[in-house]
Amino acid sequence: MQSVSNIKSISYLKSHAAQISEDLELNGTPYVITQNGEASMVIEHVKQFQEKERLIAVLKIIALGANDRQQGKGFSIEESRSQLKAARQSRK
């Protein structure tokens, strides 16, 4: 897990929003924003957010595939290969 070095108060966020935005663009290190001394939110660059969303989507697909495989759904390697071979031959 990534260590958090940018811990700032919400008042710092209010007065330094542009600086935080520039820092996120340059460094990519997320900020933990505190309110009343407790972590309240995390601010990260949109690229990091999108990357995490894509990773979550891929992990969900992998988990669904693993569940299907455990339930006996899907095709064996041999079945998949024969279907691919038949599809290729039908295109010729």
Biopython code that builds the backbone (N, CA, C, O; Angstrom):
import numpy as np
from Bio.PDB.StructureBuilder import StructureBuilder

atoms = [
    (1, "MET", "N", (0.835, -1.183, 0.000)),
    (1, "MET", "CA", (0.000, 0.000, 0.000)),
    (1, "MET", "C", (0.879, 1.245, 0.000)),
    (1, "MET", "O", (1.938, 1.284, 0.625)),
    (2, "GLN", "N", (0.417, 2.237, -0.704)),
    (2, "GLN", "CA", (1.162, 3.480, -0.831)),
    (2, "GLN", "C", (1.114, 4.257, 0.485)),
    (2, "GLN", "O", (0.055, 4.413, 1.092)),
    (3, "SER", "N", (2.291, 4.746, 0.915)),
    (3, "SER", "CA", (2.300, 5.548, 2.132)),
    (3, "SER", "C", (1.768, 6.942, 1.818)),
    (3, "SER", "O", (1.939, 7.459, 0.714)),
    (4, "VAL", "N", (1.135, 7.522, 2.792)),
    (4, "VAL", "CA", (0.523, 8.837, 2.607)),
    (4, "VAL", "C", (1.429, 9.879, 3.239)),
    (4, "VAL", "O", (1.675, 9.856, 4.445)),
    (5, "SER", "N", (1.920, 10.790, 2.412)),
    (5, "SER", "CA", (2.790, 11.837, 2.943)),
    (5, "SER", "C", (2.127, 13.205, 2.876)),
    (5, "SER", "O", (2.538, 14.128, 3.580)),
    (6, "ASN", "N", (1.117, 13.344, 2.048)),
    (6, "ASN", "CA", (0.431, 14.624, 1.889)),
    (6, "ASN", "C", (-0.863, 14.626, 2.705)),
    (6, "ASN", "O", (-1.935, 14.325, 2.180)),
    (7, "ILE", "N", (-0.758, 14.957, 3.954)),
    (7, "ILE", "CA", (-1.929, 15.058, 4.822)),
    (7, "ILE", "C", (-2.127, 16.540, 5.133)),
    (7, "ILE", "O", (-1.273, 17.183, 5.743)),
    (8, "LYS", "N", (-3.262, 17.059, 4.705)),
    (8, "LYS", "CA", (-3.525, 18.491, 4.868)),
    (8, "LYS", "C", (-4.928, 18.693, 5.421)),
    (8, "LYS", "O", (-5.804, 17.841, 5.273)),
    (9, "SER", "N", (-5.119, 19.842, 6.062)),
    (9, "SER", "CA", (-6.442, 20.169, 6.612)),
    (9, "SER", "C", (-7.342, 20.711, 5.503)),
    (9, "SER", "O", (-6.874, 21.115, 4.439)),
    (10, "ILE", "N", (-8.623, 20.708, 5.778)),
    (10, "ILE", "CA", (-9.577, 21.221, 4.803)),
    (10, "ILE", "C", (-9.380, 22.723, 4.572)),
    (10, "ILE", "O", (-9.642, 23.221, 3.477)),
    (11, "SER", "N", (-8.926, 23.433, 5.587)),
    (11, "SER", "CA", (-8.652, 24.860, 5.399)),
    (11, "SER", "C", (-7.459, 25.059, 4.462)),
    (11, "SER", "O", (-7.428, 26.026, 3.700)),
    (12, "TYR", "N", (-6.481, 24.154, 4.511)),
    (12, "TYR", "CA", (-5.356, 24.217, 3.580)),
    (12, "TYR", "C", (-5.866, 23.983, 2.161)),
    (12, "TYR", "O", (-5.458, 24.678, 1.231)),
    (13, "LEU", "N", (-6.743, 23.021, 1.996)),
    (13, "LEU", "CA", (-7.331, 22.751, 0.685)),
    (13, "LEU", "C", (-8.032, 23.989, 0.134)),
    (13, "LEU", "O", (-7.869, 24.336, -1.036)),
    (14, "LYS", "N", (-8.804, 24.644, 0.976)),
    (14, "LYS", "CA", (-9.542, 25.827, 0.541)),
    (14, "LYS", "C", (-8.611, 26.931, 0.061)),
    (14, "LYS", "O", (-8.905, 27.600, -0.930)),
    (15, "SER", "N", (-7.510, 27.128, 0.737)),
    (15, "SER", "CA", (-6.627, 28.236, 0.396)),
    (15, "SER", "C", (-5.532, 27.876, -0.606)),
    (15, "SER", "O", (-4.868, 28.765, -1.139)),
    (16, "HIS", "N", (-5.337, 26.584, -0.865)),
    (16, "HIS", "CA", (-4.250, 26.163, -1.767)),
    (16, "HIS", "C", (-4.729, 25.198, -2.859)),
    (16, "HIS", "O", (-3.958, 24.351, -3.309)),
    (17, "ALA", "N", (-5.960, 25.313, -3.279)),
    (17, "ALA", "CA", (-6.515, 24.365, -4.250)),
    (17, "ALA", "C", (-5.710, 24.340, -5.556)),
    (17, "ALA", "O", (-5.419, 23.263, -6.075)),
    (18, "ALA", "N", (-5.353, 25.493, -6.083)),
    (18, "ALA", "CA", (-4.592, 25.545, -7.336)),
    (18, "ALA", "C", (-3.225, 24.885, -7.170)),
    (18, "ALA", "O", (-2.772, 24.163, -8.058)),
    (19, "GLN", "N", (-2.576, 25.126, -6.054)),
    (19, "GLN", "CA", (-1.263, 24.528, -5.786)),
    (19, "GLN", "C", (-1.377, 23.002, -5.683)),
    (19, "GLN", "O", (-0.531, 22.273, -6.202)),
    (20, "ILE", "N", (-2.411, 22.538, -5.021)),
    (20, "ILE", "CA", (-2.637, 21.094, -4.894)),
    (20, "ILE", "C", (-2.861, 20.480, -6.269)),
    (20, "ILE", "O", (-2.326, 19.413, -6.570)),
    (21, "SER", "N", (-3.645, 21.146, -7.097)),
    (21, "SER", "CA", (-3.903, 20.662, -8.444)),
    (21, "SER", "C", (-2.612, 20.539, -9.254)),
    (21, "SER", "O", (-2.391, 19.536, -9.932)),
    (22, "GLU", "N", (-1.775, 21.551, -9.180)),
    (22, "GLU", "CA", (-0.491, 21.512, -9.880)),
    (22, "GLU", "C", (0.401, 20.398, -9.346)),
    (22, "GLU", "O", (1.061, 19.701, -10.117)),
    (23, "ASP", "N", (0.419, 20.235, -8.040)),
    (23, "ASP", "CA", (1.235, 19.194, -7.420)),
    (23, "ASP", "C", (0.765, 17.801, -7.843)),
    (23, "ASP", "O", (1.583, 16.917, -8.094)),
    (24, "LEU", "N", (-0.531, 17.613, -7.919)),
    (24, "LEU", "CA", (-1.070, 16.326, -8.369)),
    (24, "LEU", "C", (-0.663, 16.047, -9.808)),
    (24, "LEU", "O", (-0.347, 14.912, -10.164)),
    (25, "GLU", "N", (-0.673, 17.080, -10.626)),
    (25, "GLU", "CA", (-0.268, 16.929, -12.029)),
    (25, "GLU", "C", (1.201, 16.526, -12.127)),
    (25, "GLU", "O", (1.559, 15.674, -12.940)),
    (26, "LEU", "N", (2.046, 17.132, -11.303)),
    (26, "LEU", "CA", (3.486, 16.866, -11.362)),
    (26, "LEU", "C", (3.878, 15.566, -10.679)),
    (26, "LEU", "O", (4.599, 14.752, -11.257)),
    (27, "ASN", "N", (3.407, 15.366, -9.453)),
    (27, "ASN", "CA", (3.868, 14.238, -8.637)),
    (27, "ASN", "C", (2.917, 13.050, -8.626)),
    (27, "ASN", "O", (3.355, 11.901, -8.565)),
    (28, "GLY", "N", (1.640, 13.316, -8.683)),
    (28, "GLY", "CA", (0.660, 12.246, -8.637)),
    (28, "GLY", "C", (0.408, 11.680, -7.249)),
    (28, "GLY", "O", (-0.397, 10.761, -7.099)),
    (29, "THR", "N", (1.073, 12.204, -6.238)),
    (29, "THR", "CA", (0.862, 11.706, -4.882)),
    (29, "THR", "C", (-0.447, 12.262, -4.344)),
    (29, "THR", "O", (-0.609, 13.479, -4.255)),
    (30, "PRO", "N", (-1.387, 11.388, -3.984)),
    (30, "PRO", "CA", (-2.687, 11.876, -3.505)),
    (30, "PRO", "C", (-2.572, 12.630, -2.174)),
    (30, "PRO", "O", (-1.617, 12.460, -1.417)),
    (31, "TYR", "N", (-3.556, 13.444, -1.928)),
    (31, "TYR", "CA", (-3.651, 14.201, -0.675)),
    (31, "TYR", "C", (-4.759, 13.616, 0.183)),
    (31, "TYR", "O", (-5.845, 13.313, -0.310)),
    (32, "VAL", "N", (-4.481, 13.459, 1.465)),
    (32, "VAL", "CA", (-5.509, 13.105, 2.436)),
    (32, "VAL", "C", (-5.912, 14.414, 3.112)),
    (32, "VAL", "O", (-5.076, 15.116, 3.681)),
    (33, "ILE", "N", (-7.182, 14.723, 3.041)),
    (33, "ILE", "CA", (-7.691, 15.961, 3.631)),
    (33, "ILE", "C", (-8.387, 15.613, 4.936)),
    (33, "ILE", "O", (-9.210, 14.700, 5.001)),
    (34, "THR", "N", (-8.035, 16.366, 5.974)),
    (34, "THR", "CA", (-8.618, 16.115, 7.286)),
    (34, "THR", "C", (-9.618, 17.210, 7.646)),
    (34, "THR", "O", (-9.511, 18.357, 7.213)),
    (35, "GLN", "N", (-10.577, 16.810, 8.444)),
    (35, "GLN", "CA", (-11.549, 17.757, 8.994)),
    (35, "GLN", "C", (-11.705, 17.415, 10.467)),
    (35, "GLN", "O", (-11.998, 16.274, 10.824)),
    (36, "ASN", "N", (-11.509, 18.399, 11.303)),
    (36, "ASN", "CA", (-11.539, 18.194, 12.752)),
    (36, "ASN", "C", (-10.556, 17.116, 13.192)),
    (36, "ASN", "O", (-10.837, 16.341, 14.105)),
    (37, "GLY", "N", (-9.390, 17.075, 12.527)),
    (37, "GLY", "CA", (-8.335, 16.142, 12.904)),
    (37, "GLY", "C", (-8.503, 14.722, 12.407)),
    (37, "GLY", "O", (-7.668, 13.868, 12.705)),
    (38, "GLU", "N", (-9.556, 14.443, 11.659)),
    (38, "GLU", "CA", (-9.800, 13.091, 11.151)),
    (38, "GLU", "C", (-9.788, 13.090, 9.634)),
    (38, "GLU", "O", (-10.221, 14.057, 9.009)),
    (39, "ALA", "N", (-9.299, 12.018, 9.042)),
    (39, "ALA", "CA", (-9.288, 11.905, 7.586)),
    (39, "ALA", "C", (-10.714, 12.002, 7.070)),
    (39, "ALA", "O", (-11.612, 11.316, 7.557)),
    (40, "SER", "N", (-10.909, 12.859, 6.083)),
    (40, "SER", "CA", (-12.237, 13.117, 5.559)),
    (40, "SER", "C", (-12.366, 12.727, 4.088)),
    (40, "SER", "O", (-13.405, 12.220, 3.664)),
    (41, "MET", "N", (-11.309, 12.964, 3.313)),
    (41, "MET", "CA", (-11.363, 12.655, 1.884)),
    (41, "MET", "C", (-9.958, 12.486, 1.335)),
    (41, "MET", "O", (-8.970, 12.856, 1.969)),
    (42, "VAL", "N", (-9.897, 11.920, 0.144)),
    (42, "VAL", "CA", (-8.636, 11.775, -0.575)),
    (42, "VAL", "C", (-8.805, 12.474, -1.910)),
    (42, "VAL", "O", (-9.809, 12.293, -2.600)),
    (43, "ILE", "N", (-7.818, 13.270, -2.263)),
    (43, "ILE", "CA", (-7.829, 13.948, -3.552)),
    (43, "ILE", "C", (-6.692, 13.364, -4.375)),
    (43, "ILE", "O", (-5.541, 13.340, -3.939)),
    (44, "GLU", "N", (-7.030, 12.892, -5.574)),
    (44, "GLU", "CA", (-6.022, 12.335, -6.456)),
    (44, "GLU", "C", (-6.228, 12.880, -7.865)),
    (44, "GLU", "O", (-7.291, 13.415, -8.181)),
    (45, "HIS", "N", (-5.228, 12.744, -8.693)),
    (45, "HIS", "CA", (-5.308, 13.210, -10.068)),
    (45, "HIS", "C", (-6.304, 12.336, -10.825)),
    (45, "HIS", "O", (-6.455, 11.151, -10.527)),
    (46, "VAL", "N", (-6.971, 12.922, -11.791)),
    (46, "VAL", "CA", (-7.993, 12.204, -12.547)),
    (46, "VAL", "C", (-7.394, 10.992, -13.272)),
    (46, "VAL", "O", (-8.078, 9.983, -13.440)),
    (47, "LYS", "N", (-6.151, 11.074, -13.697)),
    (47, "LYS", "CA", (-5.512, 9.927, -14.361)),
    (47, "LYS", "C", (-5.411, 8.742, -13.411)),
    (47, "LYS", "O", (-5.673, 7.605, -13.802)),
    (48, "GLN", "N", (-5.034, 9.005, -12.171)),
    (48, "GLN", "CA", (-4.961, 7.929, -11.175)),
    (48, "GLN", "C", (-6.339, 7.337, -10.924)),
    (48, "GLN", "O", (-6.492, 6.120, -10.826)),
    (49, "PHE", "N", (-7.330, 8.196, -10.823)),
    (49, "PHE", "CA", (-8.695, 7.737, -10.586)),
    (49, "PHE", "C", (-9.157, 6.835, -11.729)),
    (49, "PHE", "O", (-9.707, 5.760, -11.489)),
    (50, "GLN", "N", (-8.936, 7.267, -12.964)),
    (50, "GLN", "CA", (-9.356, 6.472, -14.117)),
    (50, "GLN", "C", (-8.620, 5.145, -14.178)),
    (50, "GLN", "O", (-9.210, 4.123, -14.527)),
    (51, "GLU", "N", (-7.345, 5.151, -13.845)),
    (51, "GLU", "CA", (-6.561, 3.922, -13.824)),
    (51, "GLU", "C", (-7.123, 2.935, -12.803)),
    (51, "GLU", "O", (-7.240, 1.741, -13.080)),
    (52, "LYS", "N", (-7.466, 3.441, -11.628)),
    (52, "LYS", "CA", (-8.042, 2.578, -10.595)),
    (52, "LYS", "C", (-9.399, 2.028, -11.032)),
    (52, "LYS", "O", (-9.702, 0.861, -10.787)),
    (53, "GLU", "N", (-10.211, 2.857, -11.674)),
    (53, "GLU", "CA", (-11.519, 2.399, -12.144)),
    (53, "GLU", "C", (-11.371, 1.289, -13.185)),
    (53, "GLU", "O", (-12.121, 0.313, -13.162)),
    (54, "ARG", "N", (-10.405, 1.434, -14.100)),
    (54, "ARG", "CA", (-10.159, 0.378, -15.096)),
    (54, "ARG", "C", (-9.701, -0.903, -14.418)),
    (54, "ARG", "O", (-10.145, -1.994, -14.778)),
    (55, "LEU", "N", (-8.816, -0.774, -13.440)),
    (55, "LEU", "CA", (-8.321, -1.948, -12.718)),
    (55, "LEU", "C", (-9.458, -2.658, -11.991)),
    (55, "LEU", "O", (-9.534, -3.887, -12.007)),
    (56, "ILE", "N", (-10.327, -1.904, -11.366)),
    (56, "ILE", "CA", (-11.471, -2.496, -10.669)),
    (56, "ILE", "C", (-12.363, -3.241, -11.654)),
    (56, "ILE", "O", (-12.838, -4.337, -11.355)),
    (57, "ALA", "N", (-12.594, -2.652, -12.831)),
    (57, "ALA", "CA", (-13.429, -3.304, -13.847)),
    (57, "ALA", "C", (-12.807, -4.620, -14.302)),
    (57, "ALA", "O", (-13.512, -5.616, -14.457)),
    (58, "VAL", "N", (-11.494, -4.631, -14.517)),
    (58, "VAL", "CA", (-10.809, -5.859, -14.934)),
    (58, "VAL", "C", (-10.892, -6.912, -13.837)),
    (58, "VAL", "O", (-11.138, -8.085, -14.117)),
    (59, "LEU", "N", (-10.689, -6.498, -12.595)),
    (59, "LEU", "CA", (-10.757, -7.458, -11.487)),
    (59, "LEU", "C", (-12.158, -8.044, -11.342)),
    (59, "LEU", "O", (-12.304, -9.220, -11.008)),
    (60, "LYS", "N", (-13.186, -7.239, -11.589)),
    (60, "LYS", "CA", (-14.558, -7.747, -11.540)),
    (60, "LYS", "C", (-14.781, -8.793, -12.618)),
    (60, "LYS", "O", (-15.403, -9.825, -12.367)),
    (61, "ILE", "N", (-14.274, -8.530, -13.823)),
    (61, "ILE", "CA", (-14.423, -9.494, -14.921)),
    (61, "ILE", "C", (-13.705, -10.801, -14.587)),
    (61, "ILE", "O", (-14.226, -11.888, -14.835)),
    (62, "ILE", "N", (-12.510, -10.681, -14.024)),
    (62, "ILE", "CA", (-11.764, -11.881, -13.642)),
    (62, "ILE", "C", (-12.519, -12.660, -12.571)),
    (62, "ILE", "O", (-12.592, -13.887, -12.639)),
    (63, "ALA", "N", (-13.080, -11.969, -11.586)),
    (63, "ALA", "CA", (-13.834, -12.631, -10.519)),
    (63, "ALA", "C", (-15.072, -13.325, -11.071)),
    (63, "ALA", "O", (-15.390, -14.443, -10.665)),
    (64, "LEU", "N", (-15.772, -12.670, -11.990)),
    (64, "LEU", "CA", (-16.952, -13.291, -12.607)),
    (64, "LEU", "C", (-16.557, -14.546, -13.380)),
    (64, "LEU", "O", (-17.250, -15.562, -13.326)),
    (65, "GLY", "N", (-15.446, -14.467, -14.094)),
    (65, "GLY", "CA", (-14.962, -15.634, -14.837)),
    (65, "GLY", "C", (-14.577, -16.768, -13.904)),
    (65, "GLY", "O", (-14.865, -17.931, -14.188)),
    (66, "ALA", "N", (-13.938, -16.446, -12.809)),
    (66, "ALA", "CA", (-13.549, -17.477, -11.841)),
    (66, "ALA", "C", (-14.789, -18.134, -11.230)),
    (66, "ALA", "O", (-14.818, -19.348, -11.034)),
    (67, "ASN", "N", (-15.813, -17.328, -10.931)),
    (67, "ASN", "CA", (-17.062, -17.896, -10.399)),
    (67, "ASN", "C", (-17.722, -18.813, -11.409)),
    (67, "ASN", "O", (-18.183, -19.900, -11.059)),
    (68, "ASP", "N", (-17.770, -18.383, -12.659)),
    (68, "ASP", "CA", (-18.355, -19.226, -13.706)),
    (68, "ASP", "C", (-17.588, -20.535, -13.838)),
    (68, "ASP", "O", (-18.191, -21.600, -13.971)),
    (69, "ARG", "N", (-16.270, -20.459, -13.802)),
    (69, "ARG", "CA", (-15.445, -21.664, -13.930)),
    (69, "ARG", "C", (-15.713, -22.617, -12.778)),
    (69, "ARG", "O", (-15.808, -23.826, -12.991)),
    (70, "GLN", "N", (-15.837, -22.097, -11.553)),
    (70, "GLN", "CA", (-16.099, -22.939, -10.393)),
    (70, "GLN", "C", (-17.479, -23.586, -10.464)),
    (70, "GLN", "O", (-17.692, -24.666, -9.913)),
    (71, "GLN", "N", (-18.405, -22.931, -11.135)),
    (71, "GLN", "CA", (-19.753, -23.469, -11.269)),
    (71, "GLN", "C", (-19.888, -24.381, -12.491)),
    (71, "GLN", "O", (-20.979, -24.863, -12.796)),
    (72, "GLY", "N", (-18.789, -24.609, -13.177)),
    (72, "GLY", "CA", (-18.818, -25.507, -14.329)),
    (72, "GLY", "C", (-19.320, -24.848, -15.598)),
    (72, "GLY", "O", (-19.564, -25.535, -16.590)),
    (73, "LYS", "N", (-19.477, -23.562, -15.592)),
    (73, "LYS", "CA", (-19.906, -22.848, -16.790)),
    (73, "LYS", "C", (-18.682, -22.571, -17.658)),
    (73, "LYS", "O", (-17.546, -22.627, -17.186)),
    (74, "GLY", "N", (-18.921, -22.280, -18.896)),
    (74, "GLY", "CA", (-17.822, -21.928, -19.794)),
    (74, "GLY", "C", (-17.375, -23.118, -20.609)),
    (74, "GLY", "O", (-18.055, -24.142, -20.677)),
    (75, "PHE", "N", (-16.224, -22.964, -21.222)),
    (75, "PHE", "CA", (-15.706, -23.964, -22.136)),
    (75, "PHE", "C", (-14.324, -24.415, -21.689)),
    (75, "PHE", "O", (-13.578, -23.667, -21.058)),
    (76, "SER", "N", (-14.002, -25.654, -22.032)),
    (76, "SER", "CA", (-12.647, -26.142, -21.783)),
    (76, "SER", "C", (-11.727, -25.535, -22.837)),
    (76, "SER", "O", (-12.189, -24.935, -23.807)),
    (77, "ILE", "N", (-10.440, -25.694, -22.639)),
    (77, "ILE", "CA", (-9.471, -25.181, -23.608)),
    (77, "ILE", "C", (-9.691, -25.836, -24.965)),
    (77, "ILE", "O", (-9.633, -25.175, -26.002)),
    (78, "GLU", "N", (-9.940, -27.122, -24.950)),
    (78, "GLU", "CA", (-10.147, -27.853, -26.206)),
    (78, "GLU", "C", (-11.391, -27.329, -26.935)),
    (78, "GLU", "O", (-11.368, -27.134, -28.150)),
    (79, "GLU", "N", (-12.474, -27.103, -26.182)),
    (79, "GLU", "CA", (-13.694, -26.568, -26.800)),
    (79, "GLU", "C", (-13.465, -25.178, -27.371)),
    (79, "GLU", "O", (-13.939, -24.862, -28.462)),
    (80, "SER", "N", (-12.746, -24.360, -26.642)),
    (80, "SER", "CA", (-12.460, -23.001, -27.106)),
    (80, "SER", "C", (-11.623, -23.028, -28.375)),
    (80, "SER", "O", (-11.893, -22.288, -29.321)),
    (81, "ARG", "N", (-10.610, -23.881, -28.391)),
    (81, "ARG", "CA", (-9.755, -23.981, -29.575)),
    (81, "ARG", "C", (-10.531, -24.473, -30.787)),
    (81, "ARG", "O", (-10.342, -23.966, -31.893)),
    (82, "SER", "N", (-11.395, -25.449, -30.590)),
    (82, "SER", "CA", (-12.171, -25.956, -31.733)),
    (82, "SER", "C", (-13.153, -24.899, -32.235)),
    (82, "SER", "O", (-13.383, -24.802, -33.440)),
    (83, "GLN", "N", (-13.734, -24.109, -31.339)),
    (83, "GLN", "CA", (-14.625, -23.019, -31.767)),
    (83, "GLN", "C", (-13.856, -21.951, -32.547)),
    (83, "GLN", "O", (-14.343, -21.449, -33.560)),
    (84, "LEU", "N", (-12.667, -21.609, -32.079)),
    (84, "LEU", "CA", (-11.845, -20.633, -32.796)),
    (84, "LEU", "C", (-11.445, -21.159, -34.173)),
    (84, "LEU", "O", (-11.478, -20.428, -35.163)),
    (85, "LYS", "N", (-11.073, -22.417, -34.220)),
    (85, "LYS", "CA", (-10.682, -23.027, -35.491)),
    (85, "LYS", "C", (-11.858, -23.021, -36.464)),
    (85, "LYS", "O", (-11.690, -22.706, -37.642)),
    (86, "ALA", "N", (-13.046, -23.368, -35.974)),
    (86, "ALA", "CA", (-14.236, -23.368, -36.834)),
    (86, "ALA", "C", (-14.570, -21.957, -37.307)),
    (86, "ALA", "O", (-14.960, -21.770, -38.459)),
    (87, "ALA", "N", (-14.425, -20.985, -36.452)),
    (87, "ALA", "CA", (-14.700, -19.595, -36.829)),
    (87, "ALA", "C", (-13.716, -19.117, -37.893)),
    (87, "ALA", "O", (-14.105, -18.434, -38.840)),
    (88, "ARG", "N", (-12.459, -19.472, -37.740)),
    (88, "ARG", "CA", (-11.446, -19.086, -38.750)),
    (88, "ARG", "C", (-11.726, -19.734, -40.095)),
    (88, "ARG", "O", (-11.598, -19.096, -41.140)),
    (89, "GLN", "N", (-12.107, -20.993, -40.065)),
    (89, "GLN", "CA", (-12.373, -21.712, -41.314)),
    (89, "GLN", "C", (-13.619, -21.167, -42.016)),
    (89, "GLN", "O", (-13.690, -21.142, -43.245)),
    (90, "SER", "N", (-14.594, -20.733, -41.225)),
    (90, "SER", "CA", (-15.824, -20.186, -41.843)),
    (90, "SER", "C", (-15.581, -18.837, -42.488)),
    (90, "SER", "O", (-16.343, -18.436, -43.367)),
    (91, "ARG", "N", (-14.545, -18.128, -42.079)),
    (91, "ARG", "CA", (-14.221, -16.832, -42.672)),
    (91, "ARG", "C", (-13.481, -16.972, -44.003)),
    (91, "ARG", "O", (-13.453, -16.037, -44.804)),
    (92, "LYS", "N", (-12.896, -18.117, -44.229)),
    (92, "LYS", "CA", (-12.099, -18.323, -45.461)),
    (92, "LYS", "C", (-12.957, -18.535, -46.675)),
    (92, "LYS", "O", (-12.435, -18.720, -47.774)),
]
sb = StructureBuilder()
sb.init_structure("model")
sb.init_model(0)
sb.init_chain("A")
sb.init_seg("    ")
for serial, (resi, resn, name, xyz) in enumerate(atoms, 1):
    if name == "N":
        sb.init_residue(resn, " ", resi, " ")
    sb.init_atom(name, np.array(xyz, "f"), 0.0, 1.0, " ", f" {name:<3s}", serial, name[0])
structure = sb.get_structure()
